[in-house]
Amino acid sequence: KAGSAIGITVGGSTRQLTYVDAEQRYITPVGQPIRYAVGDVGQVTVPGDGTNFPAISGSVKLVEPLEVGPVVVPAAGQNMSVTWNGTNDPTAAIILQLKYPNPAATSFANEQVYCALKDDGAVVIPGGLLTQFQAAGTRRSLTLVRWRTNLVSNNDARLHLTSSIDTTVVIP
């Protein structure tokens, strides 16, 4: 526990996330979502709890919406290009998950191609990694997660702030 409430300020509006002992977590007040616009920064203030958890504050730029370009399944052995609206921001990264069932008769996606990427807007997945994905035929999907982070240090305390958004495309 890091205090009775953690403050989050976005776009001039502050919300207090109160600590719920029964759930051992901080929660956003019901009916009070935290809304933001592109370019906003989230400022987090942790009051601390005596000697158990020191006070600390920090901020993280909130992630922009993530738009995936057209997804085309290539012919066998060919590379697959994936595009998105990249930011080229060094504090942002993309997690790519290409999920599919293997063997194809499996009723759920149980394998994936997983990549951690720069948020530059494009990647080419080598055709050699796509054999089982192409054979799956159905129950395939592509998920991109834009992830931004900031690590704040204050003497012995560290606050790791993240902001993320994801987009999933079902691939027939």
C-alpha positions in Angstrom: 0.0 0.0 0.0 1.4 3.4 -1.1 -1.1 5.7 0.6 -4.9 5.9 0.8 -5.2 7.3 -2.8 -3.0 7.8 -5.8 -3.6 11.0 -7.8 -3.6 10.9 -11.6 -3.8 14.2 -13.5 -4.5 14.2 -17.3 -5.4 17.3 -19.3 -5.9 19.4 -16.2 -8.3 17.0 -14.6 -7.3 15.1 -11.5 -8.8 11.8 -10.3 -8.0 10.1 -7.0 -7.7 6.3 -7.2 -8.6 5.0 -3.8 -7.1 1.9 -2.2 -9.6 -0.9 -1.6 -8.2 -3.2 1.1 -10.4 -6.2 0.2 -9.0 -6.2 -3.4 -5.5 -4.9 -2.5 -5.5 -2.5 -5.4 -6.3 1.1 -6.4 -9.4 1.7 -8.4 -10.8 4.4 -10.6 -14.0 5.9 -9.2 -17.1 4.3 -10.8 -18.4 6.6 -13.6 -15.3 8.7 -13.7 -13.2 7.5 -16.6 -9.9 9.1 -17.2 -10.1 10.6 -20.7 -7.3 12.1 -22.7 -6.3 13.6 -26.0 -3.4 12.9 -28.3 -0.3 14.5 -26.8 -1.5 14.5 -23.2 0.7 13.4 -20.4 -0.4 11.5 -17.3 1.1 12.8 -14.0 1.0 10.3 -11.2 1.4 11.3 -7.6 2.0 8.6 -5.0 1.7 10.0 -1.4 3.5 7.1 0.2 2.7 5.3 3.4 5.2 6.2 6.2 8.3 4.1 6.1 6.7 1.3 4.2 6.4 3.1 0.9 8.0 6.4 0.0 6.3 9.3 -1.7 7.1 9.6 -5.4 5.7 11.2 -8.5 6.3 11.0 -12.2 4.7 11.3 -15.7 4.4 9.4 -18.9 3.2 10.6 -22.3 0.0 8.8 -23.1 -0.1 6.6 -26.2 -1.7 7.7 -29.4 -4.5 5.7 -31.1 -3.1 2.7 -33.0 -4.3 2.1 -36.6 -3.3 -1.0 -38.5 -2.9 -0.9 -42.3 -4.5 -3.5 -44.6 -3.5 -7.0 -43.7 -2.8 -9.3 -46.6 -1.9 -13.0 -46.1 0.9 -13.7 -48.5 1.4 -16.8 -50.6 3.3 -19.8 -49.1 6.9 -18.9 -48.5 6.5 -15.2 -49.0 7.1 -12.5 -46.5 4.2 -10.6 -44.8 4.3 -6.9 -44.4 2.5 -5.3 -41.5 2.0 -1.5 -41.3 0.6 0.9 -38.7 0.6 4.6 -37.9 4.1 4.7 -36.4 5.2 7.5 -34.1 9.0 7.2 -34.3 9.0 8.3 -30.6 11.9 6.6 -28.8 9.7 6.2 -25.7 7.2 4.0 -27.6 7.4 0.4 -28.7 5.1 -2.0 -30.5 4.4 -5.6 -29.5 3.2 -7.7 -32.4 1.3 -10.9 -31.9 0.3 -13.0 -34.9 -1.9 -15.8 -33.4 -3.1 -19.0 -35.0 -4.2 -22.6 -34.3 -1.7 -25.4 -34.8 -2.7 -27.9 -36.0 -5.3 -26.1 -38.1 -8.1 -28.3 -36.8 -7.5 -27.0 -33.2 -10.5 -24.9 -32.1 -8.4 -22.0 -30.7 -5.2 -20.1 -31.4 -2.4 -21.9 -29.5 0.7 -20.5 -31.2 2.0 -17.1 -32.1 4.7 -15.1 -33.8 5.7 -12.5 -31.2 7.9 -9.5 -32.0 8.9 -6.4 -29.9 9.4 -3.6 -32.4 10.3 0.1 -32.7 7.2 2.2 -33.3 8.3 3.2 -36.8 5.2 2.0 -38.7 6.3 -1.2 -40.5 7.7 -4.6 -40.2 8.3 -7.5 -42.5 7.7 -11.0 -41.1 9.9 -13.6 -42.8 7.9 -16.2 -44.8 9.7 -19.0 -43.0 7.9 -18.0 -39.8 4.4 -18.1 -41.5 4.0 -21.8 -42.5 1.7 -22.8 -39.7 -0.1 -19.4 -39.7 -0.9 -19.9 -43.4 -2.0 -23.5 -42.9 -4.4 -22.4 -40.1 -6.9 -20.8 -42.5 -9.2 -19.6 -39.7 -9.1 -18.4 -36.1 -6.1 -16.2 -37.0 -5.5 -12.7 -35.6 -3.0 -9.9 -35.5 -2.7 -7.8 -32.4 -0.5 -4.7 -32.1 0.1 -3.1 -28.8 1.6 0.4 -28.6 3.4 0.7 -25.3 5.1 3.7 -23.8 7.0 3.7 -20.5 8.9 6.0 -18.1 10.9 4.9 -15.1 11.2 7.5 -12.3 13.7 7.1 -9.5 13.6 9.0 -6.2 16.3 7.9 -3.7 15.4 4.2 -3.0 12.0 4.4 -4.7 11.2 3.6 -8.3 8.0 4.2 -10.1 7.5 2.4 -13.5 4.8 4.2 -15.5 3.3 2.6 -18.6 0.6 3.6 -21.1 -0.7 1.2 -23.7 -3.4 0.6 -26.3 -4.0 -2.4 -28.5 -5.8 -3.2 -31.8 -6.7 -6.6 -33.0 -7.5 -7.6 -36.5 -9.2 -10.9 -37.2 -7.8 -12.5 -40.3 -10.1 -14.8 -42.3 
